[in-house]
């Protein structure tokens, strides 16, 4: 008896040690990036590389402070928040209908969601470019806000459907008996009750929109350029200029808010990313 | 009670048909915005792509003009670069998906062990999968740099020779798989972990009583019970992997040569570097058909396994 518990303890300790080492290995690249962004240029290229150095904010001040980069942050924020808000409003209504109302179109929506996940975005963005260019819709915030909903709404529908199924029906029944229309009951009673879940969904959408490259790369060129696009440009230039300082500084500023958000909504993150696909596997 | 009944009693006669009509149409008010947006942004572009792939594109009016038949498809199918990108895509999928699944399942099993810090470790595993793909690509480009990269430094510490990770034709795709695996394995870990946590503990306990060690419990008890979770993790990862673009675009740009040019990269180059929208559209159509066909097969397969 005593032997098995000792063995168990040893096993747990070994598993704990191994998982800490593995976790550290997965985090090392990010730690390296943050550390590099705080080094002076000569220390970045010191051999051997060092983890003890005099931290400096010179890259943040010199490059991240540039008006051009700041405007790209603002673009990314506008587009991420705008498209996420639109997706949450539109998609949650659909998620509610799927959860509560009997309707014929449910199969169509499930199919649309699976289709949206199986289409490589390049197949969408080439025709979008061809249609938007003659209409003068390229390089506008609103264009990205609307096109981003094509991949955000499916997630919202699926996540919010889950929240609404879990919500007690008593409240809305009372509102409906009181003479509220479904739509009225939805906006006045149901939406406020589901707010915490929808806020998490919104954050989830912001993460996806914030990270998006392909749509922004093709549909913008000057005014509405987002951070991933300018980072990709910077990464391509780094061969000649060795721009590691600005690249790591802007990279750090790009992922830090996302990591904070992600730790907030960790409970929903994995289910969210799996949404729709697992439905396809089980239906 | 009286107020409600009185109100209902007064109005029901007048508005009953109208109210029934409303009850029938109201659900569609809820789904209509979603359906309209998704049809406009998903289905319409697909048909436009199909049309463009069968037309001669007029760059003056910037629209598909005359009918071209299957000429663009013929050209695509005779294009060596297209087939090379198909091979690269297949190699990437065949290397990355099994690797990430195997690593993900094993690490999930490891971190499913409860100890005082296990919650923190699980939370930290979220970080790689939310790192912006562009940042992941550029960060690893620096880490894998032949001269100043940290990876080569670690390699020389243990007595190895510096390696041209991204510049060597034979190694570049492997490097891309490493970057992709770094970013996506944590996602598999967390899906599988959620599956392990929600498993029925009884069979595991029974196996323990019967004297099965941890490896036997994992292989013979836990793994079979996890089959549905593993299948859906595979499906999700497959759906993500066929969209592979950002990491390659930043880390290698498809090079050296076209060693890492997956099909998405090649379509992008054909459309926006060669400005051949018709051929890009034809390839998009083929790509979408292949993606749908395989996705359908995998879903069918998982149904079959479940049965």
Boltz contact constraints between the chains, C-beta under 6 A:
constraints:
  - contact:
      token1: [A, 12]
      token2: [B, 113]
      max_distance: 6.0
  - contact:
      token1: [A, 12]
      token2: [B, 115]
      max_distance: 6.0
  - contact:
      token1: [A, 15]
      token2: [B, 110]
      max_distance: 6.0
  - contact:
      token1: [A, 15]
      token2: [B, 113]
      max_distance: 6.0
  - contact:
      token1: [A, 16]
      token2: [B, 115]
      max_distance: 6.0
  - contact:
      token1: [A, 18]
      token2: [B, 110]
      max_distance: 6.0
  - contact:
      token1: [A, 19]
      token2: [B, 110]
      max_distance: 6.0
  - contact:
      token1: [A, 19]
      token2: [B, 111]
      max_distance: 6.0
  - contact:
      token1: [A, 19]
      token2: [B, 121]
      max_distance: 6.0
  - contact:
      token1: [A, 23]
      token2: [B, 121]
      max_distance: 6.0
  - contact:
      token1: [A, 23]
      token2: [B, 124]
      max_distance: 6.0
  - contact:
      token1: [A, 26]
      token2: [B, 128]
      max_distance: 6.0
  - contact:
      token1: [A, 29]
      token2: [B, 139]
      max_distance: 6.0
  - contact:
      token1: [A, 29]
      token2: [B, 143]
      max_distance: 6.0
  - contact:
      token1: [A, 32]
      token2: [B, 150]
      max_distance: 6.0
  - contact:
      token1: [A, 33]
      token2: [B, 139]
      max_distance: 6.0
  - contact:
      token1: [A, 45]
      token2: [B, 148]
      max_distance: 6.0
  - contact:
      token1: [A, 49]
      token2: [B, 150]
      max_distance: 6.0
  - contact:
      token1: [A, 49]
      token2: [B, 153]
      max_distance: 6.0
  - contact:
      token1: [A, 90]
      token2: [B, 33]
      max_distance: 6.0
  - contact:
      token1: [A, 90]
      token2: [B, 34]
      max_distance: 6.0
  - contact:
      token1: [A, 93]
      token2: [B, 30]
      max_distance: 6.0
  - contact:
      token1: [A, 94]
      token2: [B, 31]
      max_distance: 6.0
  - contact:
      token1: [A, 94]
      token2: [B, 34]
      max_distance: 6.0
  - contact:
      token1: [A, 97]
      token2: [B, 27]
      max_distance: 6.0
  - contact:
      token1: [A, 97]
      token2: [B, 30]
      max_distance: 6.0
  - contact:
      token1: [A, 97]
      token2: [B, 31]
      max_distance: 6.0
  - contact:
      token1: [A, 101]
      token2: [B, 27]
      max_distance: 6.0
  - contact:
      token1: [A, 103]
      token2: [B, 27]
      max_distance: 6.0
  - contact:
      token1: [A, 105]
      token2: [B, 31]
      max_distance: 6.0
  - contact:
      token1: [A, 112]
      token2: [B, 38]
      max_distance: 6.0
  - contact:
      token1: [A, 116]
      token2: [B, 42]
      max_distance: 6.0
  - contact:
      token1: [A, 117]
      token2: [B, 239]
      max_distance: 6.0
  - contact:
      token1: [A, 118]
      token2: [B, 239]
      max_distance: 6.0
  - contact:
      token1: [A, 118]
      token2: [B, 291]
      max_distance: 6.0
  - contact:
      token1: [A, 118]
      token2: [B, 292]
      max_distance: 6.0
  - contact:
      token1: [A, 118]
      token2: [B, 295]
      max_distance: 6.0
  - contact:
      token1: [A, 119]
      token2: [B, 288]
      max_distance: 6.0
  - contact:
      token1: [A, 120]
      token2: [B, 242]
      max_distance: 6.0
  - contact:
      token1: [A, 120]
      token2: [B, 243]
      max_distance: 6.0
  - contact:
      token1: [A, 120]
      token2: [B, 264]
      max_distance: 6.0
  - contact:
      token1: [A, 120]
      token2: [B, 287]
      max_distance: 6.0
  - contact:
      token1: [A, 122]
      token2: [B, 264]
      max_distance: 6.0
  - contact:
      token1: [A, 122]
      token2: [B, 267]
      max_distance: 6.0
  - contact:
      token1: [A, 122]
      token2: [B, 268]
      max_distance: 6.0
  - contact:
      token1: [A, 123]
      token2: [B, 49]
      max_distance: 6.0
  - contact:
      token1: [A, 123]
      token2: [B, 284]
      max_distance: 6.0
  - contact:
      token1: [A, 123]
      token2: [B, 288]
      max_distance: 6.0
  - contact:
      token1: [A, 124]
      token2: [B, 45]
      max_distance: 6.0
  - contact:
      token1: [A, 126]
      token2: [B, 271]
      max_distance: 6.0
  - contact:
      token1: [A, 126]
      token2: [B, 280]
      max_distance: 6.0
  - contact:
      token1: [A, 127]
      token2: [B, 45]
      max_distance: 6.0
  - contact:
      token1: [A, 127]
      token2: [B, 48]
      max_distance: 6.0
  - contact:
      token1: [A, 127]
      token2: [B, 49]
      max_distance: 6.0
  - contact:
      token1: [A, 128]
      token2: [B, 45]
      max_distance: 6.0
  - contact:
      token1: [A, 133]
      token2: [B, 62]
      max_distance: 6.0
  - contact:
      token1: [A, 134]
      token2: [B, 62]
      max_distance: 6.0
  - contact:
      token1: [A, 149]
      token2: [B, 37]
      max_distance: 6.0
  - contact:
      token1: [A, 150]
      token2: [B, 41]
      max_distance: 6.0
  - contact:
      token1: [A, 150]
      token2: [B, 42]
      max_distance: 6.0
  - contact:
      token1: [A, 153]
      token2: [B, 34]
      max_distance: 6.0
  - contact:
      token1: [A, 182]
      token2: [B, 26]
      max_distance: 6.0
  - contact:
      token1: [A, 207]
      token2: [B, 130]
      max_distance: 6.0
  - contact:
      token1: [A, 211]
      token2: [B, 132]
      max_distance: 6.0
  - contact:
      token1: [A, 213]
      token2: [B, 134]
      max_distance: 6.0
  - contact:
      token1: [A, 213]
      token2: [B, 246]
      max_distance: 6.0
  - contact:
      token1: [A, 214]
      token2: [B, 245]
      max_distance: 6.0
  - contact:
      token1: [A, 228]
      token2: [B, 132]
      max_distance: 6.0
  - contact:
      token1: [A, 228]
      token2: [B, 134]
      max_distance: 6.0
  - contact:
      token1: [A, 231]
      token2: [B, 134]
      max_distance: 6.0
  - contact:
      token1: [A, 232]
      token2: [B, 134]
      max_distance: 6.0
  - contact:
      token1: [A, 232]
      token2: [B, 250]
      max_distance: 6.0
  - contact:
      token1: [A, 235]
      token2: [B, 138]
      max_distance: 6.0
  - contact:
      token1: [A, 235]
      token2: [B, 250]
      max_distance: 6.0
  - contact:
      token1: [A, 244]
      token2: [B, 142]
      max_distance: 6.0
  - contact:
      token1: [A, 247]
      token2: [B, 138]
      max_distance: 6.0
  - contact:
      token1: [A, 251]
      token2: [B, 135]
      max_distance: 6.0
  - contact:
      token1: [A, 251]
      token2: [B, 139]
      max_distance: 6.0
  - contact:
      token1: [A, 254]
      token2: [B, 132]
      max_distance: 6.0
  - contact:
      token1: [A, 254]
      token2: [B, 135]
      max_distance: 6.0
  - contact:
      token1: [A, 255]
      token2: [B, 131]
      max_distance: 6.0
  - contact:
      token1: [A, 255]
      token2: [B, 132]
      max_distance: 6.0
  - contact:
      token1: [A, 255]
      token2: [B, 135]
      max_distance: 6.0
  - contact:
      token1: [A, 258]
      token2: [B, 130]
      max_distance: 6.0
  - contact:
      token1: [A, 259]
      token2: [B, 127]
      max_distance: 6.0
  - contact:
      token1: [A, 262]
      token2: [B, 126]
      max_distance: 6.0
  - contact:
      token1: [A, 262]
      token2: [B, 130]
      max_distance: 6.0
  - contact:
      token1: [A, 266]
      token2: [B, 123]
      max_distance: 6.0
  - contact:
      token1: [A, 266]
      token2: [B, 126]
      max_distance: 6.0
  - contact:
      token1: [A, 270]
      token2: [B, 190]
      max_distance: 6.0
  - contact:
      token1: [A, 270]
      token2: [B, 191]
      max_distance: 6.0
  - contact:
      token1: [A, 274]
      token2: [B, 191]
      max_distance: 6.0
  - contact:
      token1: [A, 274]
      token2: [B, 236]
      max_distance: 6.0
  - contact:
      token1: [A, 277]
      token2: [B, 235]
      max_distance: 6.0
  - contact:
      token1: [A, 277]
      token2: [B, 236]
      max_distance: 6.0
  - contact:
      token1: [A, 277]
      token2: [B, 239]
      max_distance: 6.0
  - contact:
      token1: [A, 278]
      token2: [B, 232]
      max_distance: 6.0
  - contact:
      token1: [A, 280]
      token2: [B, 299]
      max_distance: 6.0
  - contact:
      token1: [A, 281]
      token2: [B, 232]
      max_distance: 6.0
  - contact:
      token1: [A, 281]
      token2: [B, 235]
      max_distance: 6.0
  - contact:
      token1: [A, 281]
      token2: [B, 302]
      max_distance: 6.0
